[in-house]
Amino acid sequence: MGGDHGPAEAVHGAVAAVRAHGLRVVLVGRRAELLPVLDELGALGEVPVAHAEDTLAMNEGALASWRRPRSSVAVACKLIRQGDASALVSAGSTGGVVATSTVRLRTQPGVLRAALAVTLPTGDRPTILLDAGANADAKPEMLVQFAHLGAAYAHTAYGVASPRVGMLTIGAEPGKGNRLARKTSELLTATAEEAPGLDFRGNVEGHDLLAGDVDVVVTDGFTGNVALKSVEGAVRFTFDQVRDALASSRMAKAGALLQRKALRGLRDRLDSESYGGAVLLGLNGTVVIAHGASRARGIERACLLASDLAGGRIVDQIRRRVGTAHRTTWLSRLSQHDD
């Protein structure tokens, strides 16, 4: 029911995911609004609907879970808890989805905070940035865990056996950044030997986000969200400028026609909808938050990403990496310190 174009685009995307990829999808929302769209697509017998009488508004944030206990997101979380679904996909309010799913699915044992992970378009082996906005304020030990959450994501989604991890700060040299960045870098360096499959490469800067030098970039939610929006804005501006330049003359148009296949591939690689959306890692269930402006293609990709992560048992991957606090010596030690 969420998103700028819901529910019509969401239904179209869900039906495409069923027909093109063989996924099993349940639509959660108001039946009176969903059934006519399914009927238009001839999909009444293909995609079941779970009724939810309420929805989250796009401007709802942290209190959404308590204000809207019968929202479509809350009902979807209930399906996951009952074992009737494996993953949740929504293009609704990021704050509302994060708050509702965190309250209703709960964080996994030993996980201090769930984190939003987004995929940056860096090539055949994309870079994962987290946290992208779930935790504006964080502690060093949380960021150390985010590195493990991101590593589990890189392994499950992209098959990276030993993900390279970088800490986003204002300088590549050791010791650069604010207190949070410096302490996190120290902890990641000190604990890397105790964490098989985690390769900490030190600090990275903003201009390294699209370089592909690391597989996972760790930061707090405030910095990560600003960095993500900056990258998205820069990519959008650059592509608009290229498009205008290619339409500026007959010769430019002719050249663009000859290069249309390569340009289409570049556009698809830079399009955020190609990656399905952000993933909320660390909960007892898989949650994918598609871009609010997603059309049917973006919803289809988000469903496919959710299916791949659930099929790859991302929750179990994270549980094995993080473990519970009493079984993980280094995490127990770090959790005793508030600095």
DRENMAR-607509 format. One line per 3 residues: number of its first residue (from 1); their letters; for each residue z, y, x of C-alpha. Coordinates in nm, 4 decimals, always signed. Layout:
<recs>
NUM	A	Z/Y/X  ...
</recs>
This chain:
<recs>
1	MGG	+0.0000/+0.0000/+0.0000  +0.0414/+0.2324/+0.2996  -0.2021/+0.4267/+0.5122
4	DHG	-0.4332/+0.7171/+0.4458  -0.6820/+0.4966/+0.2607  -0.4618/+0.2322/+0.0989
7	PAE	-0.4666/+0.0140/-0.0891  -0.8479/-0.0210/-0.1160  -0.9199/-0.0329/+0.2592
10	AVH	-0.6237/-0.2635/+0.3175  -0.7538/-0.5092/+0.0589  -1.1069/-0.4958/+0.2021
13	GAV	-0.9688/-0.5581/+0.5523  -0.7500/-0.8456/+0.4358  -1.0399/-1.0145/+0.2563
16	AAV	-1.2551/-0.9732/+0.5684  -0.9803/-1.1363/+0.7775  -0.9736/-1.4324/+0.5386
19	RAH	-1.3509/-1.4756/+0.5188  -1.4462/-1.4003/+0.8779  -1.1540/-1.5608/+1.0614
22	GLR	-1.0071/-1.8117/+0.8176  -0.6670/-1.6416/+0.8141  -0.4184/-1.6962/+0.5344
25	VVL	-0.3182/-1.3563/+0.3991  -0.0792/-1.2525/+0.1224  -0.1155/-0.9001/-0.0159
28	VGR	+0.2162/-0.7352/-0.0987  +0.2160/-0.4421/-0.3390  +0.1577/-0.3369/-0.6979
31	RAE	-0.0498/-0.6039/-0.8715  -0.2014/-0.3519/-1.1106  -0.3592/-0.1703/-0.8153
34	LLP	-0.4492/-0.4692/-0.5996  -0.6045/-0.7097/-0.8493  -0.8944/-0.4808/-0.9551
37	VLD	-0.9975/-0.4371/-0.5891  -0.9815/-0.8130/-0.5317  -1.1862/-0.8637/-0.8470
40	ELG	-1.4565/-0.6273/-0.7192  -1.4799/-0.8339/-0.4016  -1.4796/-1.1646/-0.5885
43	ALG	-1.1630/-1.2634/-0.4030  -0.9122/-1.3217/-0.6835  -0.8904/-1.6896/-0.5968
46	EVP	-0.8860/-1.6365/-0.2196  -0.6010/-1.3949/-0.1564  -0.2660/-1.4235/-0.3385
49	VAH	-0.0619/-1.1183/-0.4327  +0.3168/-1.0825/-0.4076  +0.4301/-0.8043/-0.6387
52	AED	+0.6351/-0.5142/-0.5027  +0.7094/-0.2311/-0.7405  +0.7908/+0.0342/-0.4789
55	TLA	+0.6203/+0.1737/-0.1678  +0.7157/+0.3712/+0.1408  +0.5858/+0.7287/+0.1504
58	MNE	+0.4042/+0.8312/+0.4679  +0.6752/+1.0853/+0.5496  +0.9666/+0.8430/+0.5193
61	GAL	+1.1621/+0.7585/+0.8293  +1.4843/+0.5905/+0.9336  +1.6492/+0.5907/+0.5881
64	ASW	+1.3522/+0.4234/+0.4201  +1.5110/+0.0774/+0.4270  +1.8077/+0.1930/+0.2194
67	RRP	+1.6112/+0.4226/-0.0128  +1.3385/+0.1699/-0.0886  +1.4931/-0.1806/-0.1006
70	RSS	+1.2060/-0.3043/-0.3216  +0.9233/-0.1538/-0.1205  +0.6205/-0.3606/-0.0231
73	VAV	+0.7419/-0.3659/+0.3399  +1.0856/-0.4911/+0.2328  +0.9306/-0.7646/+0.0171
76	ACK	+0.7031/-0.8677/+0.3044  +1.0051/-0.8949/+0.5340  +1.1718/-1.1166/+0.2735
79	LIR	+0.8684/-1.3477/+0.2797  +0.9068/-1.3785/+0.6566  +1.2795/-1.4505/+0.6328
82	QGD	+1.2128/-1.7203/+0.3734  +0.9492/-1.8819/+0.5934  +0.6658/-1.8025/+0.3504
85	ASA	+0.4909/-1.5742/+0.6011  +0.4772/-1.5482/+0.9787  +0.3880/-1.1839/+1.0323
88	LVS	+0.3821/-0.8427/+0.8679  +0.0899/-0.5986/+0.8863  +0.1181/-0.2434/+0.7543
91	AGS	-0.0647/+0.0864/+0.7969  +0.2228/+0.2743/+0.6386  +0.4721/+0.5194/+0.7847
94	TGG	+0.5622/+0.4059/+1.1364  +0.9205/+0.5297/+1.0988  +0.9575/+0.3594/+0.7618
97	VVA	+0.8119/+0.0281/+0.8782  +1.0217/+0.0281/+1.1970  +1.3420/+0.1084/+1.0060
100	TST	+1.2834/-0.1390/+0.7244  +1.1706/-0.4304/+0.9396  +1.4510/-0.3740/+1.1913
103	VRL	+1.7159/-0.3804/+0.9189  +1.5689/-0.6755/+0.7313  +1.4412/-0.8953/+1.0138
106	RTQ	+1.7075/-0.8024/+1.2690  +1.6669/-0.7981/+1.6443  +1.6618/-1.1286/+1.8286
109	PGV	+1.9808/-1.2484/+1.9986  +2.0310/-1.0577/+2.3218  +1.7723/-0.7878/+2.2413
112	LRA	+1.9312/-0.4442/+2.2515  +1.6515/-0.2542/+2.0743  +1.3081/-0.3417/+1.9396
115	ALA	+1.0198/-0.1510/+2.1001  +0.6732/-0.0442/+1.9876  +0.3978/-0.1736/+2.2144
118	VTL	+0.0448/-0.0333/+2.2089  -0.2645/-0.1513/+2.3939  -0.4456/+0.1062/+2.6053
121	PTG	-0.8257/+0.0666/+2.6517  -0.8369/-0.0042/+3.0235  -1.1019/-0.2772/+3.0326
124	DRP	-1.1112/-0.6552/+3.0134  -0.7402/-0.6703/+3.0945  -0.5813/-0.3937/+2.8845
127	TIL	-0.2578/-0.2169/+2.9717  +0.0387/-0.2330/+2.7334  +0.2532/+0.0791/+2.6879
130	LDA	+0.6043/+0.0551/+2.5452  +0.8110/+0.2015/+2.3964  +0.5587/+0.4108/+2.2022
133	GAN	+0.8013/+0.5719/+1.9613  +1.0680/+0.3400/+1.8209  +1.3517/+0.4699/+2.0445
136	ADA	+1.3453/+0.8377/+2.1353  +1.6707/+0.7945/+2.3267  +1.7136/+0.4906/+2.5481
139	KPE	+1.9332/+0.3544/+2.8244  +1.8125/+0.1985/+3.1494  +1.9070/-0.1543/+3.0453
142	MLV	+1.6955/-0.1119/+2.7312  +1.3925/-0.0202/+2.9394  +1.4504/-0.3257/+3.1588
145	QFA	+1.4333/-0.5344/+2.8422  +1.1203/-0.3495/+2.7325  +0.9566/-0.4728/+3.0525
148	HLG	+1.0260/-0.8304/+2.9432  +0.9061/-0.7631/+2.5882  +0.5842/-0.6164/+2.7260
151	AAY	+0.5401/-0.9053/+2.9681  +0.5745/-1.1542/+2.6823  +0.3122/-0.9586/+2.4876
154	AHT	+0.0717/-0.9505/+2.7840  +0.1149/-1.3233/+2.8337  +0.0721/-1.4153/+2.4656
157	AYG	-0.2087/-1.1759/+2.3702  -0.4075/-1.1643/+2.6948  -0.3040/-1.4710/+2.8930
160	VAS	-0.1554/-1.2766/+3.1860  +0.0629/-1.5279/+3.3706  +0.2601/-1.2778/+3.5813
163	PRV	+0.2262/-0.9310/+3.4290  +0.2402/-0.6330/+3.6636  +0.4946/-0.3798/+3.5402
166	GML	+0.5124/-0.0078/+3.6150  +0.7707/+0.2561/+3.5228  +0.6196/+0.5781/+3.3833
169	TIG	+0.7620/+0.8862/+3.5544  +0.6544/+1.2083/+3.7301  +0.5854/+1.0640/+4.0739
172	AEP	+0.4759/+0.7365/+4.2289  +0.7305/+0.7566/+4.5103  +1.0644/+0.5755/+4.4680
175	GKG	+1.3389/+0.8041/+4.3427  +1.1092/+1.0327/+4.1419  +1.1889/+1.1241/+3.7808
178	NRL	+1.4943/+1.1966/+3.5716  +1.8139/+0.9957/+3.5736  +1.6819/+0.7445/+3.3193
181	ARK	+1.3628/+0.6760/+3.5157  +1.5409/+0.6476/+3.8511  +1.8082/+0.4108/+3.7204
184	TSE	+1.5515/+0.1972/+3.5378  +1.3384/+0.1641/+3.8514  +1.6437/+0.0588/+4.0493
187	LLT	+1.7399/-0.2040/+3.7915  +1.3864/-0.3400/+3.7636  +1.3630/-0.3675/+4.1413
190	ATA	+1.7023/-0.5374/+4.1650  +1.6447/-0.7844/+3.8822  +1.2774/-0.8745/+3.9367
193	EEA	+1.3732/-1.1715/+4.1541  +1.5869/-1.3093/+3.8702  +1.3058/-1.2806/+3.6159
196	PGL	+1.0235/-1.5314/+3.6760  +0.6851/-1.4037/+3.5616  +0.7718/-1.0357/+3.6030
199	DFR	+0.6062/-0.8400/+3.8838  +0.7491/-0.4877/+3.9141  +0.5056/-0.2570/+4.0965
202	GNV	+0.7168/+0.0597/+4.0985  +0.6472/+0.3985/+3.9456  +0.3244/+0.5051/+3.7785
205	EGH	+0.2190/+0.8536/+3.6662  +0.0437/+0.9795/+3.3560  -0.2998/+0.9720/+3.5182
208	DLL	-0.2486/+0.6004/+3.5933  -0.2229/+0.4981/+3.2264  -0.5917/+0.4118/+3.1977
211	AGD	-0.6413/+0.3013/+3.5576  -0.5601/-0.0645/+3.4890  -0.3384/-0.0931/+3.7977
214	VDV	-0.0563/-0.2522/+3.5964  -0.0430/-0.4669/+3.2836  +0.2720/-0.3154/+3.1334
217	VVT	+0.3924/+0.0454/+3.1453  +0.7572/+0.0981/+3.0500  +0.9122/+0.4222/+2.9268
220	DGF	+1.1384/+0.5606/+2.6549  +1.0007/+0.6164/+2.3043  +0.9877/+0.9957/+2.3285
223	TGN	+0.7870/+1.0001/+2.6518  +0.5744/+0.7046/+2.5435  +0.4754/+0.8600/+2.2129
226	VAL	+0.3800/+1.1895/+2.3791  +0.1787/+1.0018/+2.6422  +0.0031/+0.7895/+2.3791
229	KSV	-0.0932/+1.0877/+2.1626  -0.2162/+1.2715/+2.4720  -0.4393/+0.9794/+2.5705
232	EGA	-0.5717/+0.9437/+2.2144  -0.6468/+1.3151/+2.1956  -0.8204/+1.3199/+2.5337
235	VRF	-1.0347/+1.0173/+2.4451  -1.1295/+1.1697/+2.1084  -1.2187/+1.5045/+2.2659
238	TFD	-1.4258/+1.3430/+2.5407  -1.6180/+1.1225/+2.3002  -1.6899/+1.4196/+2.0717
241	QVR	-1.8230/+1.6140/+2.3700  -2.0445/+1.3236/+2.4766  -2.1781/+1.2880/+2.1224
244	DAL	-2.2593/+1.6596/+2.1033  -2.4306/+1.6477/+2.4435  -2.6445/+1.3505/+2.3393
247	ASS	-2.7583/+1.5386/+2.0301  -2.8342/+1.8661/+2.2099  -3.2053/+1.8068/+2.2731
250	RMA	-3.4905/+1.5699/+2.1981  -3.4751/+1.4273/+2.5489  -3.1006/+1.3692/+2.5180
253	KAG	-3.1518/+1.1975/+2.1830  -3.4219/+0.9765/+2.3341  -3.1887/+0.8813/+2.6187
256	ALL	-2.9095/+0.8059/+2.3727  -3.1450/+0.5816/+2.1754  -3.2240/+0.3825/+2.4880
259	QRK	-2.8528/+0.3486/+2.5675  -2.7324/+0.2864/+2.2131  -2.6027/-0.0647/+2.2859
262	ALR	-2.3951/+0.0506/+2.5828  -2.2707/+0.3555/+2.3899  -2.1743/+0.1390/+2.0932
265	GLR	-1.9792/-0.0901/+2.3240  -1.8000/+0.2075/+2.4802  -1.7153/+0.3471/+2.1385
268	DRL	-1.5714/+0.0147/+2.0251  -1.3652/-0.0205/+2.3427  -1.2153/+0.3269/+2.3043
271	DSE	-1.1565/+0.2970/+1.9299  -0.7885/+0.2364/+1.8554  -0.8864/+0.0191/+1.5570
274	SYG	-1.0378/-0.2351/+1.7964  -0.6882/-0.3292/+1.9188  -0.5280/-0.3804/+1.5784
277	GAV	-0.2343/-0.1434/+1.6143  +0.1137/-0.1238/+1.7606  +0.3423/-0.4285/+1.7735
280	LLG	+0.7153/-0.4007/+1.7115  +0.8592/-0.6443/+1.9649  +1.2079/-0.7925/+1.9708
283	LNG	+1.2602/-0.8784/+1.6033  +1.2947/-1.2162/+1.4312  +0.9371/-1.1928/+1.3135
286	TVV	+0.6017/-1.0471/+1.4139  +0.5337/-0.6905/+1.2949  +0.2025/-0.5095/+1.3504
289	IAH	+0.1708/-0.1441/+1.2529  -0.1918/-0.0408/+1.2128  -0.3029/+0.3197/+1.2564
292	GAS	-0.2399/+0.5257/+0.9445  -0.6091/+0.6200/+0.9283  -0.7263/+0.2578/+0.9564
295	RAR	-1.0280/+0.1542/+0.7577  -1.1050/-0.2051/+0.6619  -1.2113/-0.2938/+1.0166
298	GIE	-0.8785/-0.1747/+1.1580  -0.6831/-0.3745/+0.8998  -0.8924/-0.6824/+0.9748
301	RAC	-0.8197/-0.6460/+1.3476  -0.4489/-0.5921/+1.2775  -0.4364/-0.9137/+1.0738
304	LLA	-0.6126/-1.0997/+1.3532  -0.3698/-0.9612/+1.6133  -0.0710/-1.0588/+1.3982
307	SDL	-0.2103/-1.4096/+1.3551  -0.2755/-1.4494/+1.7283  +0.0754/-1.3331/+1.8189
310	AGG	+0.2423/-1.5506/+1.5582  +0.0273/-1.8464/+1.6617  +0.1181/-1.7811/+2.0244
313	RIV	+0.4839/-1.7831/+1.9219  +0.5537/-1.4364/+2.0561  +0.9051/-1.4454/+1.9093
316	DQI	+0.9844/-1.7610/+2.1054  +0.8254/-1.6131/+2.4193  +1.0567/-1.3132/+2.3957
319	RRR	+1.3574/-1.5322/+2.3223  +1.2915/-1.7358/+2.6343  +1.2450/-1.4266/+2.8497
322	VGT	+1.5406/-1.2295/+2.7237  +1.7764/-1.5018/+2.6057  +2.1144/-1.4193/+2.4623
325	AHR	+2.3504/-1.1796/+2.6379  +2.6079/-1.4491/+2.7182  +2.3443/-1.6756/+2.8752
328	TTW	+2.1724/-1.4076/+3.0843  +2.3973/-1.3070/+3.3701  +2.2084/-1.0000/+3.4858
331	LSR	+2.1785/-0.8603/+3.1312  +2.5461/-0.9181/+3.0615  +2.6298/-0.7249/+3.3773
334	LSQ	+2.3982/-0.4364/+3.2949  +2.5165/-0.4108/+2.9348  +2.8680/-0.3267/+3.0554
337	HDD	+2.7447/+0.0024/+3.2003  +2.6597/+0.3021/+2.9822  +2.4849/+0.5009/+3.2536
</recs>
